[in-house]
Amino acid sequence: MQIGLVGLGKMGGNMRERIRNAGHTVIGYDRNPELSDVSSLAELVEKLEAPRVVWVMVPAGTITQTVVDELKDLLQPGDTVVDGGNSRWTDDEKHAAELGIKRIGFVDAGVSGGVWGLKNGYALMVGGDKEHVDRLQPIFEALKPEGPYGYVHAGRVGAGHFAKMVHNGIEYAMMQAYAEGWELLEKVDSVDNVREVFRSWQEGTVIRSWLLDLAVNALDEDEHLGELRGFAEDSGEGRWTVEAAIDNAVPLPAITASLFARFASRQEDSPQMKMIAALRNQFGGHAVESAQKD
């Protein structure tokens, strides 16, 4: 299958490689000419055979809207646009309507896997009409992990990004729980090998997980996380999850508290946020801030 891919950063670049490794043709465009296969979106569309598929992998919000607007004028009826970024689900409904006027299909794909996706595969949560989703199955199969899991057609347009938003909200709460436990273990005098306590949990316990594995990786690199400042950003999806919970009268105390804890990290050097920052760096390559030295 042939596909255009817009945005070749940490996620998009690895996705291009994984799709190519599965035997498909990928024509990639990025504003960085060193990464790009073509010089413009127009050239990308020109090189694709109809009916075209263009997967957009750029930051949510204004940048995604700009790309969708340009593609709307370049593509033809029967083509399909996939938004694989972390867009808000309400934006998906808007984009689908705008593209639908020209009979261009739209699919939203929540993508999880971070910098490890090239090796391990990407979990995909997809929203859209069945005809458009079915057409993309070869690409979904190339990106997903091997085996029966890691892909779902979650529902209509917006469902994929809504599912990914909730996924990230749960991720917030899980990271916060590990971070709080780590800080308490570090605080008491009786425990003098916190890193190995975390390592011991990797097998045979009910709290074992990939996040726990990544926490151990981070502690192996910096045993007491002394090199990190206790500061963690929020991507936006945590906020959207809490907002959706309010709109639907669904109680989310753990996820809400984990979001607020990140706000607290911006007011002081929080030990818990050292772990959150370390975990975000481990699974997503997110930037960390170094601890200030006196």
N, C-alpha and C positions, 0 to 999 in steps of 0.2 A: 504494500500500500504506500501511497505518497502523501506526505503531510507537510504543511508549512508550520514553523514554530517561531513565534515572536517572543524574544526575551531569552537570552542565553547566559543568565547569571548562574548562581550556585545551584539552583534547582533546574532551570531550563537547559543549561549546558549538559548536565548529567542525564537529563531525560532524553536529549537528542542522541547521546551516545548509546543509551540503553535501547531506544527504538531502532537505531541503526544496527545494533548488535543482533536484533531479532530479524533482520533482513529487510526492513522497510526503508524507504527513501525519505530523508528529512532535509528540507531546505530551510535553513535557519536565518533569522534576521535579528540583529542587535544593533543598538546605536554605537557600540564599540566595534569599529571595523575589523579589529583583530580577531573578534569572535564570529563575525557575521559571514554567511555564505553569499549574501547579496548586498547591494548597496542601499536598498530602499524597500519599503513595503510593496510599492508598485512593482518592482522587479521580482519580488517573491511571488506575488500573485500571478505575474506573467509567466513564471517558470512552472507553475502548477497546472496539471491537467484537470479539466472539468470532469465531473463536479469536484470542486476544490474543498479541502479541509484545512483550516488555519487554527492552530492552537495558540492562544495568547497566554503568556507566562510573565506578566509584568506586575508591578505594584498596584494594589487596589486603589480605587478612587479615580482621581483626575487622569492619571496616566492610562489606566485601562479604558476609561471613557474616550480618550483621545484616539487610542488605537482602534476601538470599535467604530468610532465615527469615520475614520479613514478607510477601514475595511468595508464599511457599508457602501462607500462610493466606488470601491475597487472590485468588489465581488459581484457575482451574478446570481440570478435565481437558481436554486438547487445546490448552491454552495453551503458550507456549514462553518460556523465559528464556535470554538470551544474556549471558555474562560477557565483556565486552570489555576489562576491566582487566588488570593484570599479575599475575594470580593464579598461584600455584604449581599445576602440573598435578595434583598429588595432591588439592588442594582441589576441582578439577573433578569428580573421581571421586566425592567425598563429596557435592557439591551435586547431581550427576546422580542419585545414589541417593536422596537426601532428596526431591527433587522427583518422582522416578519413582514413589514410593509413591502420590502423588496423580495419577499419569499426566500430569504436566506435563513437557514436553520440556526438554532442556538442551543448549546449544551453547556451547563455549568459543571465543573469537576473540582471537588475538594480533593487536594492531593496532600498526602502525608508521607514522610519518609526522610525529609531533610537531606543532609549531605551523605547519608548512608543509602539513599535510594538506588543509586547506580548499582551497588552490589546486592542489596537485599530486596529491591523492588519497592514500588510505591503503593500504599493503600489508596484506593480511589473511591470516592463517594460522588455519584453522578446524578444530575437532574436534567430532565428534558423529555421531549416526545420520543416515543419508542422508535420511530423511523429514523430519527437522527442519532439516537444512542446506538442502535443496532449497527448502523453504518461504521461506527467507530470501534467496534469490538476488537478488530485486529490490533489496534493501537493500545486499547486497554489491556489486552492480553500480554502485549509486549512490556508494558510498564508495571503491571501488578507482580507481586511475589509469586513464586511457583507454588502450585497447590490450589486447593479449592477456595481459599479465603483471600481477602484483600481487595475485593471489588464488590460494589453494590450499585444497582440502579435504584436510587433512594426514592424517586418519585418525579413529579413534574418539575418544570424549570424553577430553580431556587432551592430545591431539596438537597442537592449535592453540597452546596455551600452552607446551607443551614446545618446539615449533618456534620460537616467539617468544623463549623463554629462550635457546636456542642462538644465535639471531640476535643477541641482546644480548651474549652472550658473545663472539661474533666482533667485534661493534662495539667492545667493550672493547679487544680486542687490536689492532684497526686504529687506534683513537685513540691507543693507547700507542705504536705504531710511528711515527705522525706526530709525536707529542710528543717522543719520543727523538731523532728526526732533527732536529727544530726546535731542541732544546736544543744539540745538537752544532754545528749551523750557527751558532747565536748565540755559541757559546763561542770559536770560532777567530777569529784576527785577519784571516785572508785573505779571508773572506767578509764584505762590508760591506752587503749588501742581501738579507737573508734573506727578507723578505716577497716580493720579486720572484722569488727562487729558487722559492718555493712557487707563485707565480703561473705561472711558466714550466712547471711540471709539469701544469698543468690541461689541456693539449692534447698529444697525441702520445706520452704516456708510459704505461707499464703500471701506474703507481700512481695514475693519475687516478681520481677518485671524487667523489661528492657530499660526503663528509666533507672531502676536500681543498678543494673549493670553499668549504665553511663555514669551514675554517681560514683561507683567504685573506680571507673576510669579516671574521673576528675580527681579523686582523692589520691590515686596513684601518681598523678602528675603534680599535685600540690596537696600534701597530706592534710594540712589544716586550713587550706584555702586562703592562706595568708597573703598571697599575691593578688587577690581579687578585692575590689571594693564591693561592699554589700549593696549593690544597685541593680535593679532589673526593670527593663522596659515592659510594657504590655503591647501586644501586637494590634489590638483593636477588637479581636474576636472574643476575648474575655469580657470586654465591656458589652459587646453585642449580645452575648449569651445572657448576661444579667438583665439587659434591657428586654430581651425576648421573654425571659422569665417573668418580669414585671408585667409585660403586656398580656401574658397568658395566665397570670396568677399562679405560677408554679414556684414553690419555695426552693431556692438553691443556696442554702446557707454556707456550705463548704466552698463552692465555687466563688460566691460573692466575697467571702472572707479572704480567699486567696488573691483575688483582684485587689482588694483594699490593702493587703499586705504589700503588694508591689508599690502602691502609692506611698506607703510608709517608708519604703526603701529610699525614696527620693528625699527624705527628711533627715536620715541618719545612716551611718554605716552599719546596716543590719547584718548580723551573722547569718540569719536564714537566707538572705538574699545572695550571699556568697554562693550557697549551694544552688539556688535557682539560676544564677548567672552561669555557674559552671555547667549545669545540665543543659541550658539553652545553647551554650557553646558546643557541647558535646554532640547533641543530636541535630542541631541546625546550623552550626557554624556561626551563630550570632556573636556579634562583637561583645567583648567584656571590657570593663574598665579596671585598670590596675590600681592596687591600693596605694594611697599616698604615703610616702616615706618621710619621716621627720628628719 
